[in-house]
Amino acid sequence: MEKLGLKPIRGENVEEVLSEFINLLKKAMLVSSAQFERKDEDTYVFKLDGCFMAKSAHIIAVTKGICPMGMVAASIVQKYSGREVTVDWSKLTERGSETEIKLL
């Protein structure tokens, strides 16, 4: 990774680590933009736009599937929150996805 100019992801909490993950996705040109927001006390939403996989993979999955980057985000949330998480189907579009991550 470092040979490509990409640094390992580090941080002290969920928000810091996911911010670093988003920067990595953009720097590696896997997405054009991404957002991570807290919907309420137990729910996060991870949104991707301009995803390199959307045009091909989302056509196959149609609108029902789980975004692989959303699963990575969910793993980060679980590790840094210290709580288990659940992920429902991602909302898939022609350009990206929206994945809701719920803390249990």
Phi, psi and chi 1 to 4 in degrees:
 res  aa     phi    psi   chi1   chi2   chi3   chi4
   1 MET       -  -43.4 -100.7 -179.6   39.1      -
   2 GLU   -66.7  -28.1  -69.7 -178.2   15.9      -
   3 LYS   -64.7  -26.4  -72.5 -177.8 -179.1 -179.8
   4 LEU   -87.5    2.6  -61.2  172.7      -      -
   5 GLY    83.2   15.5      -      -      -      -
   6 LEU  -106.9  134.5  -55.7  173.2      -      -
   7 LYS   -99.6  152.3  -62.7  177.6 -176.3  176.4
   8 PRO   -58.9  149.9  -21.6   31.6      -      -
   9 ILE   -79.6  128.2  -61.3  171.0      -      -
  10 ARG  -138.8  156.4  -68.7 -167.9  172.1   89.8
  11 GLY   172.4  169.3      -      -      -      -
  12 GLU   -98.5  -20.6  -62.0  -66.6  -40.1      -
  13 ASN  -147.4  176.7   57.0   47.5      -      -
  14 VAL   -54.2  -49.7  170.7      -      -      -
  15 GLU   -62.4  -43.7  -70.5   79.1    8.9      -
  16 GLU   -63.8  -45.8  -75.7 -179.4   16.4      -
  17 VAL   -68.2  -41.3  176.3      -      -      -
  18 LEU   -68.7  -31.9  -82.1  164.9      -      -
  19 SER   -62.8  -42.1  177.0      -      -      -
  20 GLU   -65.8  -39.9  -71.8  -64.1  -47.4      -
  21 PHE   -62.1  -43.7  179.0   54.7      -      -
  22 ILE   -61.7  -43.9  -72.8  169.7      -      -
  23 ASN   -60.1  -40.7  -71.3  -24.1      -      -
  24 LEU   -62.9  -46.1  172.9   75.7      -      -
  25 LEU   -59.0  -41.4  -67.5  174.4      -      -
  26 LYS   -72.0  -43.9  -70.6 -164.5  -91.0 -173.6
  27 LYS   -63.6  -35.8 -170.1  167.6 -174.7  173.8
  28 ALA   -80.9    0.4      -      -      -      -
  29 MET    60.5   34.9  -61.8 -177.4  -11.9      -
  30 LEU   -85.3  -26.9  -59.8  176.7      -      -
  31 VAL  -140.7  156.0  -60.0      -      -      -
  32 SER   -88.3  -31.4   57.7      -      -      -
  33 SER  -152.7  157.6   67.8      -      -      -
  34 ALA  -153.1  149.9      -      -      -      -
  35 GLN  -137.1  147.2  -65.0  175.9   -8.5      -
  36 PHE  -132.0  119.8  177.8   72.7      -      -
  37 GLU  -135.2  152.7   36.7 -169.5   68.6      -
  38 ARG   -92.3  117.7 -166.7  165.0 -156.2  157.5
  39 LYS   -78.6  -44.3 -172.0  173.7  177.3 -179.2
  40 ASP  -154.8 -170.2   58.6   42.7      -      -
  41 GLU   -59.2  -29.6 -168.5  161.2  -40.2      -
  42 ASP  -117.6   10.7  -67.5  -34.0      -      -
  43 THR  -135.8  131.3  -51.4      -      -      -
  44 TYR  -114.8  155.3  -68.5   94.8      -      -
  45 VAL  -127.2  129.0  178.8      -      -      -
  46 PHE  -114.0  116.5 -173.0   66.4      -      -
  47 LYS  -117.2  135.8  -61.5  177.4 -174.2  177.4
  48 LEU  -122.3  142.2  -60.0  177.9      -      -
  49 ASP  -134.9  144.3 -172.4   50.8      -      -
  50 GLY    68.9   35.9      -      -      -      -
  51 CYS   -75.3  135.8  176.4      -      -      -
  52 PHE   -64.7  -22.1   80.4  105.2      -      -
  53 MET   -91.8  -15.9  -67.9  176.4   61.7      -
  54 ALA   -59.1  -47.9      -      -      -      -
  55 LYS   -63.6  -34.3  -74.9 -171.1  179.3 -177.7
  56 SER   -93.2  -55.3   58.0      -      -      -
  57 ALA   -68.6  -38.0      -      -      -      -
  58 HIS   -72.2  -26.3  -65.5 -172.3      -      -
  59 ILE   -66.2  -39.2  -71.3  170.0      -      -
  60 ILE   -69.6  -45.5  -65.2  166.5      -      -
  61 ALA   -78.8  -14.5      -      -      -      -
  62 VAL    64.2 -112.6 -172.0      -      -      -
  63 THR  -115.7    3.9   57.6      -      -      -
  64 LYS  -121.1  116.6 -167.6  172.9 -174.6  179.4
  65 GLY  -179.7  176.7      -      -      -      -
  66 ILE  -118.4  122.3  -61.7  176.9      -      -
  67 CYS   -65.2  127.5  170.7      -      -      -
  68 PRO   -60.7  -36.9  -13.8   20.1      -      -
  69 MET   -68.5  -33.1  -64.0  -13.6  154.7      -
  70 GLY   -64.1  -35.6      -      -      -      -
  71 MET   -67.8  -38.4  -70.2  -57.2  -64.6      -
  72 VAL   -64.0  -44.0  172.3      -      -      -
  73 ALA   -59.1  -42.6      -      -      -      -
  74 ALA   -62.1  -39.5      -      -      -      -
  75 SER   -63.3  -39.6  -63.0      -      -      -
  76 ILE   -65.0  -45.0  -69.0  168.7      -      -
  77 VAL   -58.8  -45.3  171.3      -      -      -
  78 GLN   -62.5  -47.2 -177.8  165.3  -54.6      -
  79 LYS   -63.4  -46.3  178.0  177.1  179.7  176.8
  80 TYR   -87.7  -13.6  -74.6   87.6      -      -
  81 SER   -92.8  -21.3   70.3      -      -      -
  82 GLY    75.2   13.2      -      -      -      -
  83 ARG  -123.6  151.5  -67.7  172.6   61.8 -175.2
  84 GLU   -70.7  155.9  -70.6 -172.8   20.9      -
  85 VAL  -129.4  163.4  -59.9      -      -      -
  86 THR  -131.8  147.6 -176.2      -      -      -
  87 VAL  -129.2  125.1  177.4      -      -      -
  88 ASP   -87.5 -177.3  -72.6  -32.9      -      -
  89 TRP   -57.0  139.0  -63.4  110.3      -      -
  90 SER   -75.5  149.5  -59.0      -      -      -
  91 LYS   -84.6  114.1  -65.6  176.0 -171.5  169.1
  92 LEU   -99.7  137.7  -55.1  177.4      -      -
  93 THR  -126.6  178.2   68.1      -      -      -
  94 GLU   -66.1  -22.2  -69.1  179.8    3.1      -
  95 ARG  -112.5  -14.6  -66.5 -167.9   38.7   82.4
  96 GLY  -178.3 -147.6      -      -      -      -
  97 SER  -157.3  166.5   64.4      -      -      -
  98 GLU  -137.3  121.9 -176.0  175.2  -47.1      -
  99 THR  -121.7  125.5  -55.9      -      -      -
 100 GLU   -94.0  129.8 -161.9  168.8   87.8      -
 101 ILE  -118.1  118.8  -57.9  163.3      -      -
 102 LYS  -109.3  132.2  -65.6 -178.7 -176.2 -179.4
 103 LEU   -79.6  137.7  -64.1  167.3      -      -
 104 LEU   -97.8      -  -60.0  178.3      -      -
